[in-house]
Amino acid sequence: MKKSFGLISLAIFTLLAFSCSTTVSTDVTRPAELDLEGVNTVSLLPFKTSSEMDLNSNGTKPVYSFYDYFDKYQTQYSKMNDEFDIVNAIDSKLYTKMSMESDLTLVDPSAVERAFRSKSTLPVDIYVTGGITSFSSIIESEVVERTTKQGKIPAEKYWRELNLSLLYQVVDTNTNTVLSNNEFDYSAKSSKEYVLDDVATTYSLAESKINAFVAEIMKEFLPYEEKKSLTLLSHKDSAMKEAEKLAKKGQLGMAKNKYLSLYNSKDYFEAGYNAALLLQAMEEYDDAKNVMTKVYKRFGDQRAKTALKDIENDIKSAKRLKEQQNQ
């Protein structure tokens, strides 16, 4: 019984410790995933449906989407389907984003196709291609009890379940190599309806996933904002609690100063650790690294070692961003 009581007490203590922790969130600008120095032109090739995709080597070789370009965009398909709506939307949204936000010159994909078919030099530095690698959109149903004026009666409810995998590649035409290759799995479930015609369409469920996918592609080309969360360590000292309250209110500079003072005067690991995290949150990365390095050397705590690596990654990221902005 004593052992069980001890385990329960430990679980409660752990729960309370995590529930009382303070998390500081900050928006960080990250560099574009690709360094495109010397790249001036890009072409957005039509994305393909799952039946048109011909994957090889797990996407590490270029997925050519020159399949029947003119059939698709000049004569159009005789029958529109859900997948065609999705790839059409990707093509359109990506073109809008790239033309409005990127400094790269867009090259018509038909010109790239003609060069490819004639085996001549492609008139573009890089191109984006990809498509749907797996797709499922199914109407499900169940029998439930529905309350009516006549009482409870059995009724059927319907909903849609969508599962979608999307792949994109960025290809260097000079070397015919894939610079970036990413695949994302998306799923969605509609609300349940009594009338089948009221069930959400495939596209309405897929649209937010398409937007997320296009945003992922744009990260290759442009700096982007990322939400970062840093969790401070709690301490029973009343002065430490005061510093934590300041951090909760968003007064990061004041909280950082208080933590540094407590670290220097009382040698609390938590104080030094938290001060370094707050410096990191304020993007004062060099100071954050210096403080966290001292804390790790002083205590040898693995939490400080892990946090130090994260700060170093932020320093590298900030350096890359600056280099890209100066190109």
C-alpha positions in Angstrom: 0.0 0.0 0.0 2.8 2.4 0.8 4.4 1.8 -2.6 1.1 2.5 -4.4 0.5 5.7 -2.4 4.0 6.8 -3.3 3.5 6.2 -7.0 0.2 8.1 -6.9 1.8 11.0 -5.0 4.6 11.1 -7.6 2.1 11.1 -10.5 0.1 14.0 -8.9 3.3 15.9 -8.2 4.4 15.5 -11.8 1.0 16.5 -13.2 1.0 19.7 -11.0 4.6 20.5 -12.0 3.8 20.3 -15.7 0.5 22.1 -15.3 2.2 25.0 -13.5 5.0 25.4 -16.0 5.2 28.7 -18.0 5.5 28.5 -21.8 6.8 31.5 -23.7 5.8 31.7 -27.3 7.5 33.8 -30.0 7.3 34.2 -33.8 10.6 33.5 -35.4 11.4 34.2 -39.1 13.1 31.3 -40.7 15.2 31.3 -43.9 14.0 29.8 -47.1 14.8 26.0 -47.1 16.7 26.3 -50.4 19.6 28.6 -51.0 18.9 29.8 -54.6 21.8 32.1 -55.3 22.2 32.3 -59.0 18.7 31.0 -59.7 16.6 33.4 -61.7 13.8 31.4 -63.3 11.3 28.8 -62.2 8.5 26.8 -63.9 5.5 25.3 -62.2 4.7 22.1 -64.0 1.1 20.7 -63.8 0.6 18.5 -60.7 -0.6 15.0 -61.4 -3.5 12.8 -60.2 -2.6 9.5 -58.5 -3.4 7.5 -61.7 -0.9 9.7 -63.6 1.9 9.6 -61.1 4.8 7.3 -61.9 7.0 7.4 -58.8 10.5 5.9 -58.8 13.2 5.7 -56.2 10.8 7.0 -53.6 10.7 10.4 -55.3 14.4 11.0 -55.4 14.3 11.1 -59.2 12.4 13.8 -61.0 8.7 13.2 -61.4 8.1 14.5 -64.9 4.6 16.0 -65.3 4.9 16.5 -69.1 2.3 13.7 -69.6 -0.4 15.1 -71.8 0.0 18.8 -71.1 -2.0 20.0 -74.1 -4.8 17.5 -73.5 -5.1 18.7 -69.9 -5.0 22.4 -70.4 -6.3 23.0 -73.9 -8.8 20.3 -74.7 -9.6 19.7 -71.0 -10.6 16.3 -69.6 -14.1 15.2 -70.6 -14.9 14.2 -67.1 -13.9 16.3 -64.0 -13.1 14.3 -60.9 -12.2 15.1 -57.3 -8.5 14.5 -57.8 -8.4 16.7 -60.9 -10.1 19.5 -58.8 -7.4 19.1 -56.2 -4.4 19.3 -58.6 -6.0 22.1 -60.5 -6.3 24.1 -57.2 -2.7 23.3 -56.3 -1.6 24.6 -59.8 -3.6 27.8 -59.4 -2.8 28.6 -55.8 0.9 27.9 -56.3 1.1 30.1 -59.4 -0.6 33.0 -57.5 1.7 32.7 -54.5 4.9 32.4 -56.6 4.0 35.2 -59.0 3.0 37.6 -56.2 5.6 36.8 -53.5 8.7 35.5 -55.2 11.3 37.5 -57.2 11.9 34.6 -59.6 10.7 34.9 -63.2 8.0 32.3 -64.0 8.5 30.3 -67.2 5.5 28.9 -69.0 5.5 25.1 -68.5 4.5 24.5 -72.1 7.9 25.9 -73.1 9.6 23.6 -70.7 7.7 20.7 -72.1 8.6 21.5 -75.7 12.3 21.6 -74.8 12.0 18.4 -72.9 10.3 16.6 -75.8 12.8 17.9 -78.3 15.7 17.0 -75.9 17.0 20.5 -76.0 18.2 22.7 -73.0 15.4 23.5 -70.7 14.7 27.3 -70.6 14.5 27.4 -66.9 16.9 27.1 -63.9 14.5 25.0 -61.7 11.0 23.6 -61.8 8.4 22.4 -59.3 6.5 19.2 -59.9 4.6 16.6 -58.1 1.1 15.3 -57.5 -1.2 13.0 -55.5 0.4 9.8 -54.4 -2.6 8.3 -52.7 -6.2 9.3 -52.4 -9.4 8.2 -50.7 -12.7 10.0 -50.3 -15.4 7.8 -48.8 -18.9 8.4 -47.5 -19.5 6.6 -44.3 -22.8 6.0 -42.4 -24.2 4.8 -39.2 -27.7 4.2 -37.8 -28.5 6.3 -34.8 -31.6 7.2 -32.7 -33.2 10.5 -33.8 -35.6 12.3 -31.6 -38.8 13.5 -33.4 -42.3 14.6 -32.4 -43.3 11.0 -32.7 -40.5 9.9 -30.4 -37.2 8.2 -31.0 -36.8 6.6 -34.4 -33.8 4.9 -36.1 -32.1 7.2 -38.7 -29.0 7.1 -40.8 -26.3 9.7 -40.5 -23.6 10.3 -43.2 -20.2 11.8 -43.3 -17.1 11.9 -45.5 -13.6 10.7 -44.6 -10.7 12.0 -46.7 -7.2 10.7 -46.9 -4.8 12.4 -49.2 -1.0 12.2 -49.8 0.7 15.0 -51.8 4.2 15.0 -53.1 6.3 17.9 -54.5 9.8 18.2 -55.9 12.0 21.1 -56.7 14.3 20.0 -59.6 17.6 21.6 -60.8 17.5 21.5 -64.6 21.3 21.9 -64.9 22.0 18.7 -63.1 18.6 17.0 -63.4 18.7 16.4 -59.6 16.0 16.8 -57.0 16.9 19.6 -54.7 14.0 19.0 -52.4 11.5 16.2 -52.1 8.7 16.2 -49.5 5.5 14.1 -49.1 2.7 15.0 -46.7 -0.2 12.9 -45.5 -3.5 14.7 -44.8 -6.8 13.5 -43.4 -10.1 15.1 -42.7 -13.6 14.1 -41.5 -16.8 16.0 -42.2 -19.6 16.6 -39.8 -22.4 14.0 -39.7 -25.6 14.8 -41.6 -29.0 13.1 -41.9 -29.3 14.1 -45.5 -26.7 12.6 -47.9 -26.6 15.6 -50.1 -25.7 17.8 -47.2 -22.4 16.0 -46.6 -19.3 18.1 -47.4 -17.8 17.7 -50.8 -14.3 16.3 -51.2 -12.9 19.6 -52.3 -14.4 21.5 -49.3 -12.6 19.1 -47.0 -9.4 19.2 -49.0 -9.0 22.9 -49.5 -7.3 23.7 -46.1 -5.0 20.8 -46.8 -4.2 22.2 -50.3 -3.4 25.6 -48.7 -1.1 24.0 -46.2 0.7 22.0 -48.9 1.2 25.1 -51.1 2.5 26.9 -48.0 5.1 24.1 -47.5 6.3 24.5 -51.1 6.7 28.2 -50.6 8.9 27.6 -47.6 11.5 26.3 -50.1 11.6 29.7 -51.8 10.8 32.4 -49.2 11.5 33.1 -45.5 8.6 32.1 -43.4 7.2 32.7 -39.9 7.4 29.9 -37.3 5.8 29.8 -33.9 8.3 28.7 -31.3 7.4 27.7 -27.7 10.0 27.6 -24.8 9.0 26.1 -21.5 10.5 27.7 -18.3 11.4 25.7 -15.3 9.6 26.4 -12.0 11.2 26.8 -8.6 9.7 27.1 -5.1 11.7 30.2 -4.3 9.3 33.2 -4.0 11.6 35.5 -6.0 11.7 32.8 -8.8 7.9 32.8 -8.8 7.9 36.6 -9.2 10.2 36.3 -12.2 7.9 33.6 -13.6 4.9 35.9 -13.2 6.7 38.6 -15.2 7.3 36.1 -18.0 3.7 35.1 -18.0 2.7 38.8 -18.5 5.0 39.0 -21.4 7.6 41.2 -19.6 10.4 39.1 -20.9 13.2 41.6 -20.4 12.3 42.2 -16.8 11.9 38.5 -16.1 15.3 37.8 -17.8 17.0 40.3 -15.6 15.5 38.9 -12.4 16.4 35.4 -13.4 20.0 36.4 -14.1 20.2 38.2 -10.8 19.0 35.1 -9.0 21.4 32.9 -10.9 24.3 35.1 -9.9 23.3 35.4 -6.2 21.7 32.0 -5.4 23.2 29.7 -8.1 19.8 28.2 -9.1 20.1 26.0 -12.2 16.5 27.0 -13.1 17.3 30.7 -12.9 20.2 30.5 -15.4 18.3 28.1 -17.6 15.3 30.4 -17.8 17.3 33.5 -18.3 19.0 31.9 -21.4 15.6 30.8 -22.7 14.2 34.3 -22.4 17.2 35.7 -24.2 16.6 33.1 -26.9 12.9 34.1 -27.1 14.0 37.8 -27.6 16.4 36.6 -30.4 19.4 37.7 -28.4 21.1 34.4 -29.5 24.7 35.1 -28.7 23.9 36.1 -25.1 21.6 33.1 -24.8 24.3 30.8 -25.9 26.8 32.3 -23.5 24.5 32.0 -20.5 23.4 28.5 -21.4 27.0 27.4 -21.9 27.9 28.6 -18.4 24.8 26.9 -16.9 25.7 23.6 -18.6 29.3 23.7 -17.6 28.3 24.5 -14.0 25.6 21.8 -13.6 26.2 19.3 -16.4 22.4 19.0 -16.7 21.2 17.4 -20.0 18.3 19.8 -20.2 20.8 22.6 -20.6 22.8 20.6 -23.2 19.6 20.1 -25.3 18.6 23.7 -25.0 22.1 24.8 -26.0 21.9 22.8 -29.2 18.5 24.4 -29.9 20.0 27.9 -29.4 22.9 27.0 -31.7 20.4 25.9 -34.4 18.7 29.2 -34.0 22.0 31.0 -34.5 22.7 29.1 -37.7 19.1 29.8 -38.9 19.5 33.5 -38.3 22.8 33.6 -40.1 21.3 31.9 -43.2 18.4 34.3 -43.2 20.7 37.3 -43.1 22.8 35.8 -46.0 19.7 35.3 -48.1 18.5 38.8 -47.4 21.8 40.2 -48.6 21.9 38.2 -51.8 
